[in-house]
Amino acid sequence: MKIDLNLFVVFDAIYCEGNITKAASVLNLSQPAVSHSLGKLRAYFDDALFIRQGNEMRPTPVAKNVIADVREALHQLQVCLVQSRQFEPLTSRKNFSMSLHGSLEPYYLPILQESLAKEAPAIHLRSIKRVRRTELENKLASGDIDFAIDALIPVSENILHTQLQRDELVVVSRKNHPEISDQLNLDTYLKLDHVLVSSRSTGPGVEDFELSRIGLHRNISLRCQHALSACRVVMNSNMLLTLHKTAAEMYSSMLDINIYPLPVELPSIDVHLYWHVNVDKEPANKWLRNKMIMAALNTKTQQYK
């Protein structure tokens, strides 16, 4: 049997005031409305609940038996309402999941986690394998993931997003590459073998798609899942790797590799943060979104050592 929770607010008011008129005044309701609610409660409990004695409504044994549970339930509901509008990062034990491209993990996670460790030490953040773009909206709507960081893609009005950064593609090679002098030209770029980093098992990379639009084609000799693996392969071979500039600069600080401008003009890569409209105003989600945005800003100035 369904029951309106507001009836228990009326029940508590009558119990506290001992008078229907006074309860109506406290609740800012009419006396008939309170009497009507009491009638529903009596039917639900199959008990009078309150018996009139003079000008007072005295609780029955049934009412006395349930009042403590009713008040505790109302208190818990009030706590839930307050917490839904507030978020205390220092004490929160909330879990978050986000879909993040593997090549972006080493770029965003260190600074983001450093911030969380200071301000929200009990929060648990889980970075999962990049969700397919065709599944992104469903995963965000269902709550399987709280956020996604990916390139700019078409989404419905139910998915909100903001730009985290605008990046460009560069080329990574081994130091002292025998085919490259001071600059990498287009002929050499197209002649040499390439490593493609992709979470998909088949299909062109974004750079191959853009190259095909201007009638160019390169030879993909190796396909792998992680940019670090690709950099290590390039470091010990004559192959080339096309990579986001920010990621390439980070890896160049750790590995013996060179970075060259892409010898053909391709569109920039816009990286966006995505979330569902249902959690747009949810305090915890909003707080962590802002932390991600700040992490993106910080990575633009941080020096990788």
C-alpha positions as CSV (number, residue, x, y, z in Angstrom):
1,M,0.0,0.0,0.0
2,K,1.4,3.4,-1.0
3,I,1.3,6.2,1.5
4,D,2.1,9.9,1.3
5,L,5.1,10.6,3.5
6,N,3.6,14.1,4.2
7,L,1.0,12.3,6.3
8,F,3.6,11.5,8.9
9,V,4.6,15.2,9.1
10,V,0.9,15.8,10.0
11,F,1.0,12.9,12.5
12,D,4.1,14.4,14.2
13,A,2.5,17.9,14.3
14,I,-0.7,16.6,15.9
15,Y,1.3,14.6,18.4
16,C,3.4,17.6,19.3
17,E,0.6,20.2,19.5
18,G,-2.1,18.0,20.9
19,N,-4.6,19.9,18.8
20,I,-5.7,19.8,15.2
21,T,-6.1,23.6,14.9
22,K,-2.7,24.3,16.3
23,A,-1.1,21.6,14.1
24,A,-2.8,23.2,11.1
25,S,-1.3,26.6,12.1
26,V,2.2,25.1,12.5
27,L,2.0,23.3,9.1
28,N,0.4,26.3,7.4
29,L,-2.5,24.1,6.3
30,S,-6.3,24.4,6.7
31,Q,-7.9,22.5,9.6
32,P,-10.0,20.4,7.1
33,A,-6.8,19.4,5.3
34,V,-5.2,18.2,8.6
35,S,-8.4,16.4,9.6
36,H,-8.4,14.7,6.1
37,S,-4.8,13.6,6.5
38,L,-5.5,12.2,10.0
39,G,-8.4,10.2,8.5
40,K,-6.0,8.6,6.0
41,L,-3.6,7.7,8.7
42,R,-6.4,6.2,10.8
43,A,-7.3,4.0,7.9
44,Y,-3.7,3.0,7.3
45,F,-3.1,2.1,10.9
46,D,-6.6,0.8,11.5
47,D,-6.5,2.8,14.7
48,A,-7.9,6.1,16.0
49,L,-4.3,7.3,16.8
50,F,-5.7,10.4,18.6
51,I,-8.7,10.6,20.9
52,R,-10.4,14.0,21.7
53,Q,-10.4,14.8,25.4
54,G,-11.8,18.3,25.8
55,N,-9.7,20.6,23.6
56,E,-6.8,18.2,23.3
57,M,-6.1,15.2,21.0
58,R,-4.5,12.5,23.1
59,P,-2.4,9.8,21.4
60,T,-3.5,6.2,21.6
61,P,-1.1,3.4,22.5
62,V,-0.5,2.7,18.8
63,A,0.4,6.3,18.2
64,K,2.8,6.3,21.2
65,N,4.3,3.1,19.9
66,V,5.2,4.5,16.5
67,I,6.0,8.1,17.2
68,A,9.7,7.5,17.9
69,D,10.2,5.6,14.6
70,V,8.2,8.3,12.7
71,R,10.4,11.1,14.1
72,E,13.6,9.2,13.3
73,A,12.4,8.6,9.7
74,L,11.5,12.2,9.3
75,H,14.9,13.2,10.7
76,Q,16.7,10.9,8.3
77,L,14.7,12.4,5.4
78,Q,15.7,15.9,6.5
79,V,19.3,14.8,6.7
80,C,19.1,13.4,3.2
81,L,17.6,16.7,1.9
82,V,20.3,18.7,3.5
83,Q,23.1,16.5,2.2
84,S,21.7,16.6,-1.3
85,R,22.3,20.3,-1.3
86,Q,25.7,20.2,0.5
87,F,29.0,18.5,0.0
88,E,31.8,18.3,2.5
89,P,34.8,17.0,0.6
90,L,37.0,16.6,3.7
91,T,34.7,14.0,5.2
92,S,33.0,12.5,2.1
93,R,33.6,8.9,1.3
94,K,31.9,9.1,-2.1
95,N,33.0,6.9,-5.1
96,F,33.5,8.4,-8.5
97,S,34.1,6.7,-11.9
98,M,35.2,8.4,-15.0
99,S,35.9,7.3,-18.5
100,L,39.3,8.5,-19.6
101,H,41.4,7.8,-22.7
102,G,44.5,5.9,-21.7
103,S,46.9,8.4,-23.3
104,L,45.3,11.2,-21.1
105,E,45.6,9.4,-17.8
106,P,49.2,10.4,-17.1
107,Y,48.3,13.9,-18.1
108,Y,45.3,14.5,-15.8
109,L,45.4,12.0,-13.0
110,P,48.6,13.0,-11.1
111,I,47.6,16.6,-10.4
112,L,43.9,15.7,-9.9
113,Q,44.8,13.1,-7.3
114,E,47.2,15.4,-5.6
115,S,44.4,17.9,-5.1
116,L,42.0,15.2,-3.9
117,A,44.5,13.9,-1.4
118,K,44.7,17.3,0.2
119,E,41.0,18.3,0.1
120,A,39.1,15.0,0.0
121,P,41.3,12.2,1.3
122,A,38.4,9.7,1.7
123,I,37.0,10.0,-1.9
124,H,37.7,7.1,-4.2
125,L,38.3,7.9,-7.8
126,R,38.2,5.1,-10.4
127,S,39.5,5.7,-14.0
128,I,38.1,3.1,-16.3
129,K,38.8,2.1,-19.8
130,R,37.5,4.6,-22.3
131,V,33.8,4.1,-23.0
132,R,32.8,3.9,-26.7
133,R,31.4,7.1,-27.9
134,T,28.2,5.3,-29.0
135,E,27.7,4.2,-25.4
136,L,28.7,7.4,-23.6
137,E,25.2,8.9,-23.1
138,N,23.8,5.6,-21.7
139,K,26.7,5.1,-19.3
140,L,26.4,8.7,-18.0
141,A,22.6,8.4,-17.7
142,S,22.7,5.1,-15.9
143,G,25.4,6.4,-13.5
144,D,27.9,3.7,-14.5
145,I,30.3,6.6,-15.0
146,D,30.1,10.0,-13.5
147,F,32.3,11.8,-16.1
148,A,34.1,11.2,-19.3
149,I,37.1,13.0,-20.8
150,D,37.3,12.7,-24.6
151,A,37.7,14.6,-27.8
152,L,34.8,16.8,-28.9
153,I,32.0,14.5,-30.2
154,P,28.3,15.2,-31.1
155,V,26.1,14.5,-28.1
156,S,22.4,15.1,-27.2
157,E,21.1,17.9,-25.1
158,N,21.1,15.5,-22.1
159,I,24.9,15.5,-22.1
160,L,26.7,18.6,-20.9
161,H,30.3,19.3,-21.6
162,T,33.0,21.9,-21.3
163,Q,36.4,22.3,-23.0
164,L,39.4,21.3,-20.9
165,Q,42.1,22.0,-23.4
166,R,42.9,22.6,-27.1
167,D,45.8,20.4,-28.2
168,E,47.7,19.8,-31.4
169,L,49.3,16.7,-32.9
170,V,53.1,16.4,-33.1
171,V,55.4,13.6,-34.3
172,V,57.7,11.6,-32.0
173,S,60.8,9.9,-33.2
174,R,64.0,8.4,-31.7
175,K,67.0,10.6,-31.1
176,N,69.4,10.8,-34.0
177,H,66.9,9.3,-36.5
178,P,68.8,8.5,-39.7
179,E,66.0,9.8,-42.0
180,I,65.4,13.1,-40.2
181,S,67.7,16.1,-40.0
182,D,66.6,19.3,-38.3
183,Q,63.1,19.1,-39.6
184,L,60.6,16.4,-40.5
185,N,59.2,16.9,-44.0
186,L,55.9,15.4,-45.3
187,D,57.6,13.0,-47.7
188,T,59.6,11.4,-44.9
189,Y,56.6,11.4,-42.6
190,L,54.6,9.4,-45.2
191,K,57.5,7.2,-46.2
192,L,58.3,5.8,-42.7
193,D,56.4,3.2,-40.7
194,H,54.1,4.4,-37.9
195,V,52.8,3.3,-34.6
196,L,49.1,3.9,-33.9
197,V,47.8,4.2,-30.3
198,S,44.2,3.2,-30.1
199,S,41.8,1.5,-27.7
200,R,40.0,0.0,-30.7
201,S,41.2,-3.1,-32.4
202,T,40.5,-1.8,-35.9
203,G,39.8,1.4,-37.7
204,P,41.8,4.5,-38.5
205,G,43.2,7.0,-35.9
206,V,41.9,10.5,-35.9
207,E,45.0,11.6,-37.7
208,D,44.5,9.0,-40.5
209,F,40.9,10.2,-40.9
210,E,42.1,13.8,-41.4
211,L,45.0,12.7,-43.7
212,S,42.6,10.8,-45.9
213,R,40.4,13.9,-46.3
214,I,43.3,15.6,-48.0
215,G,44.3,12.6,-50.0
216,L,47.2,11.4,-47.9
217,H,48.0,8.0,-46.5
218,R,50.6,6.6,-44.1
219,N,51.7,3.1,-43.3
220,I,50.6,1.8,-39.9
221,S,53.0,-1.1,-39.0
222,L,52.1,-1.4,-35.3
223,R,48.9,-0.8,-33.4
224,C,49.0,-0.6,-29.5
225,Q,46.9,0.5,-26.6
226,H,49.2,2.8,-24.6
227,A,51.2,5.9,-25.6
228,L,54.1,4.9,-23.3
229,S,54.5,1.6,-25.0
230,A,54.4,3.3,-28.4
231,C,57.1,5.8,-27.3
232,R,59.4,3.0,-26.1
233,V,58.9,1.3,-29.5
234,V,59.8,4.5,-31.3
235,M,62.8,5.1,-29.1
236,N,64.3,1.8,-30.3
237,S,63.3,1.8,-33.9
238,N,63.0,4.1,-37.0
239,M,59.2,4.2,-36.6
240,L,57.2,7.4,-36.0
241,L,54.4,8.2,-33.5
242,T,51.8,10.9,-33.9
243,L,50.7,12.1,-30.5
244,H,49.0,15.0,-28.6
245,K,51.6,17.6,-28.0
246,T,51.0,17.7,-24.2
247,A,51.5,14.0,-23.9
248,A,54.6,14.0,-26.1
249,E,56.2,16.7,-24.0
250,M,55.5,14.7,-20.9
251,Y,57.1,11.5,-22.3
252,S,60.0,13.4,-23.8
253,S,61.0,14.4,-20.2
254,M,61.3,10.8,-19.3
255,L,62.4,9.1,-22.5
256,D,65.2,9.7,-25.1
257,I,62.9,10.9,-27.9
258,N,62.5,13.9,-30.2
259,I,59.4,15.9,-31.0
260,Y,58.7,17.5,-34.4
261,P,55.8,19.6,-35.7
262,L,53.4,17.6,-37.8
263,P,54.5,18.3,-41.4
264,V,50.9,18.8,-42.5
265,E,48.2,21.1,-41.1
266,L,45.5,19.2,-39.4
267,P,42.6,20.4,-37.1
268,S,43.4,20.9,-33.4
269,I,42.2,18.3,-30.9
270,D,39.7,19.7,-28.4
271,V,39.5,17.7,-25.2
272,H,36.2,18.0,-23.3
273,L,34.7,17.0,-20.0
274,Y,31.3,15.3,-20.3
275,W,28.5,14.8,-17.6
276,H,24.8,14.1,-17.6
277,V,22.3,16.9,-17.1
278,N,20.7,15.0,-14.2
279,V,23.8,15.6,-12.1
280,D,24.6,19.1,-13.3
281,K,23.6,20.7,-9.9
282,E,24.5,17.8,-7.7
283,P,27.1,19.3,-5.2
284,A,29.6,16.4,-5.2
285,N,29.6,16.0,-9.0
286,K,29.9,19.8,-9.4
287,W,32.8,20.0,-7.0
288,L,34.8,17.2,-8.7
289,R,34.1,18.7,-12.1
290,N,35.6,22.0,-11.0
291,K,38.6,20.1,-9.7
292,M,39.1,18.5,-13.1
293,I,38.9,21.8,-14.8
294,M,41.5,23.2,-12.4
295,A,43.7,20.1,-13.0
296,A,43.5,20.8,-16.7
297,L,44.6,24.5,-16.2
298,N,47.4,23.4,-13.9
299,T,48.8,20.9,-16.3
300,K,49.3,23.7,-18.8
301,T,51.9,25.4,-16.6
302,Q,53.3,22.4,-14.6
303,Q,56.8,21.3,-15.6
304,Y,57.3,17.6,-15.8
305,K,60.5,16.6,-14.1
